[in-house]
Each structure stands twice: as structure tokens, then as C-alpha cells.
């Protein structure tokens, strides 16, 4: 039997063998002393350890063994190998570079939402980072495509917002850009301010508010059109005497009202998500449901017409 205790790595709880805990603590202390790493850089290194443990099947609340710690050290390198160049000299600098190269997993770019440079949900910025192009072109495409695809592009955007994970840790952001995840790159990424310059953040916030106001005005316009058009259309249909025609018109009227309700709800939820700068899963599912209801209503309107 081995004694088990609890630890947290990057705010992720694990159970760990006491022997493994001592070895891991000594390893992290050695890294901090050799790299002179700030607390933020150490949190990113711990987050990378969590990812490597997950690759070994050790997830949240799992048991970390001494063998897992040995494997971590083998993948990440020994602290003496990545001492700073000022301490180690030119000869040891080559060892440090080799150790960092060993830490790089060589994986291809990963598609993630770039929330640091997001205007709404970070989907366009993440796609731009994946393909290595300016986010401006992806955003222009996102604005134009809903009109060219009759709203299908909006459905695709919502699905991507719900399914693509955000780049949260420094290692996430490095892999999103296709850069090697090394100790040095983690340290530099942790030192960089999130979201770019203050001016860029302010401009993005202003643009997001403008987009949100525009969508909100569209929602209000759809609501007014639904109320006024609904009353006027009902009056017109009820004044038609032909029973057969009237039944078809009532079908078309009901589908039009259903579509209007779905459009108003969709725009309202979209405006809320833009102002809140997040898309909760229930809200995203509700928006998808409104899109489907709208598609059904349009189909019924076509049949009824």
C-alpha cells in the first residue's frame, strides 16, 4: 500500500502518491530556481504538466504515481539543462536549446478560439491564427456569408462557437499559432499581456458594442414588424370569404408568425451574447433551435403560399 495525498496543478485537483508529490515538488522548485520564473510562468508550466498527464490518462482527480512524475521529467527535460544562458554560458546554452526542443511536442496547429483578440466569440480570430492570415479577412467573410448562404453561415458560426475550445493557457495559445511549447516560450507567453495593447482592446470593445447595438435594433425592428404585420395580416385573412383560400392563408399566416417569433428570439439572444461576450451552451442551443424553427416556418410558408 502507498500513502495518497491531494495536490493542485494549475488549479486542477489530483490525488498523488506521497513519494511522487515530493519528487514533483522538488522538480517544480528546481525549475523555478533555474529559470527565475515568475508565478504566472510557473502556472503555465503546471498547466502544461496537466496536459501531459492527461495524455497519459491521468485526468482531474486521478492518481499521479512516481512513474508519471518520471515520465513528466523525461518529456519536459531536467532543470539543469535549461538554466539561463547568463548562468550556464555559451556551452550550456546549446544544452538548453536541446532541452527546449525536446519539450516541443511537434504537433500541428490546433484550431481554438482566440479570445484574446476576439470581437464576439473568438471564432474568426482563431480561424485566422490557424491559417496564418489576418483576422480582418475572416471577419469580412463572416459578415457577408450569412446573406450569401441564407443564414447557413450563421448556423455554422454558432456551432463552431459551441464546439471549438478557447485558447486559455499559454501552451494553448502557442499550439494555436503552431509554435513549439518550450519552457522559454511558456515563460515569454506568460509575460505577454492578454488581448494585445490597451488601444486595441478599447477599439475591439467599442466595435463589439456597436455590433451588439445593431443586432439589438434589428431584434426590436423584427418585434415591431411581427406585432404590426401580425395584426394587419390577421385582419386581411379574416376578411377573405373563400374558405379554401382562407385555410391556406391561415397556414401561411401561422408560418409567418412562427418565423417572426423565431427571428426576434434569435436576434435577441445574439445581442445578449455579443454584449456579454460569451455564449453559454443553453443559449447556443436555443439559438440553434430558433434557426431550425425558422427554417421549418419558411418551408411551411412556401408550401402554404
C-alpha positions, 0 to 999 in steps of 0.5 A, spaced: 500 500 500 502 507 498 500 513 502 495 518 497 495 525 498 491 531 494 495 536 490 493 542 485 496 543 478 494 549 475 488 549 479 486 542 477 485 537 483 489 530 483 490 525 488 498 523 488 502 518 491 506 521 497 513 519 494 511 522 487 508 529 490 515 530 493 519 528 487 514 533 483 515 538 488 522 538 488 522 538 480 517 544 480 522 548 485 528 546 481 525 549 475 523 555 478 530 556 481 533 555 474 529 559 470 527 565 475 520 564 473 515 568 475 508 565 478 504 566 472 510 562 468 510 557 473 502 556 472 503 555 465 508 550 466 503 546 471 498 547 466 502 544 461 504 538 466 496 537 466 496 536 459 501 531 459 498 527 464 492 527 461 495 524 455 497 519 459 490 518 462 491 521 468 485 526 468 482 531 474 482 527 480 486 521 478 492 518 481 499 521 479 504 515 481 512 516 481 512 513 474 508 519 471 512 524 475 518 520 471 515 520 465 513 528 466 521 529 467 523 525 461 518 529 456 519 536 459 527 535 460 531 536 467 532 543 470 539 543 469 539 543 462 535 549 461 538 554 466 539 561 463 544 562 458 547 568 463 548 562 468 550 556 464 554 560 458 555 559 451 556 551 452 550 550 456 546 554 452 546 549 446 544 544 452 538 548 453 536 549 446 536 541 446 532 541 452 527 546 449 526 542 443 525 536 446 519 539 450 516 541 443 511 536 442 511 537 434 504 537 433 500 541 428 496 547 429 490 546 433 484 550 431 481 554 438 478 560 439 482 566 440 479 570 445 484 574 446 483 578 440 476 576 439 470 581 437 464 576 439 466 569 440 473 568 438 471 564 432 474 568 426 480 570 430 482 563 431 480 561 424 485 566 422 491 564 427 490 557 424 491 559 417 496 564 418 492 570 415 489 576 418 483 576 422 480 582 418 479 577 412 475 572 416 471 577 419 469 580 412 467 573 410 463 572 416 459 578 415 457 577 408 456 569 408 450 569 412 446 573 406 450 569 401 448 562 404 441 564 407 443 564 414 447 557 413 453 561 415 450 563 421 448 556 423 455 554 422 458 560 426 454 558 432 456 551 432 463 552 431 462 557 437 459 551 441 464 546 439 471 549 438 475 550 445 478 557 447 485 558 447 486 559 455 493 557 457 499 559 454 501 552 451 494 553 448 495 559 445 502 557 442 499 550 439 494 555 436 499 559 432 503 552 431 509 554 435 513 549 439 511 549 447 518 550 450 519 552 457 522 559 454 516 560 450 511 558 456 515 563 460 515 569 454 507 567 453 506 568 460 509 575 460 505 577 454 499 581 456 492 578 454 488 581 448 494 585 445 495 593 447 490 597 451 488 601 444 486 595 441 482 592 446 478 599 447 477 599 439 475 591 439 470 593 445 467 599 442 466 595 435 463 589 439 458 594 442 456 597 436 455 590 433 451 588 439 447 595 438 445 593 431 443 586 432 439 589 438 435 594 433 434 589 428 431 584 434 426 590 436 425 592 428 423 584 427 418 585 434 415 591 431 414 588 424 411 581 427 406 585 432 404 590 426 404 585 420 401 580 425 395 584 426 394 587 419 395 580 416 390 577 421 385 582 419 386 581 411 385 573 412 379 574 416 376 578 411 377 573 405 370 569 404 373 563 400 374 558 405 379 554 401 383 560 400 382 562 407 385 555 410 391 556 406 392 563 408 391 561 415 397 556 414 401 561 411 399 566 416 401 561 422 408 560 418 409 567 418 408 568 425 412 562 427 418 565 423 417 572 426 417 569 433 423 565 431 427 571 428 426 576 434 428 570 439 434 569 435 436 576 434 435 577 441 439 572 444 445 574 439 445 581 442 445 578 449 451 574 447 455 579 443 454 584 449 456 579 454 461 576 450 460 569 451 455 564 449 453 559 454 451 552 451 443 553 453 443 559 449 447 556 443 442 551 443 436 555 443 439 559 438 440 553 434 433 551 435 430 558 433 434 557 426 431 550 425 424 553 427 425 558 422 427 554 417 421 549 418 416 556 418 419 558 411 418 551 408 411 551 411 410 558 408 412 556 401 408 550 401 402 554 404 403 560 399 
